[in-house]
Amino acid sequence: MSDETGTPDTPAGSPGGAAAQGGPRPESLRFFGTSWVEHDNGYAARRAGVAVGSLAAAVASCLVLRFAYEGIRIAGTGSFVTVLVIAMFAICSALAFRNTWEGFGKRQDPQRQASLRGLLTIGFIGSLVAYFFRCLTEAPGEKLHREEYDQAREAYEHRTSRRTGNPSKKKRHK
């Protein structure tokens, strides 16, 4: 790697290349690194891979839950318990989907996330489905990270911009 290339995921001349000179660095996304900045280094293939992977994991998880349902049915626990288990997974999956989807657009409160951890774990299928649908349009979380990175880059450029001309030669209006 030469000095002109910047970081491995961001070539020179890209917004991430400014990081080598002390500017803001783009935040890395899971499965994408910093390829989301310029949509390079296999970004499209990564997006397709994450979409296929999350959908495959959701389908496999549904099959596992189907085996659990069969186990409950074979155990003869009754229809009330069966309905409760199905409702629990359906509601938790819907809440996990919503929480994950909202997390792609704004930073989540860590305390709220900690309190929802059990519920989100039960509804993991909803999170997988949210990842699948988000990958159809962009890398999950790309919009949020791009907004934050653009704001940081603008603030950095504003802080480092130089004045032009000599202020003592400025014409004064009387």
Secondary structure by P-SEA (a helix, b strand, c coil): cccccccccccccccccccccccccccccccccccccccccaaaaaaaaaaaaaaaaaaaaaaaaaaaaaaaaaacccaaaaaaaaaaaaaaaaaaaaaaaaaacccccaaaaaaaaaaaaaaaaaaaaaaaaaaaccccaaaaaaaaaaaaaaaaaaaacccccccccccccc
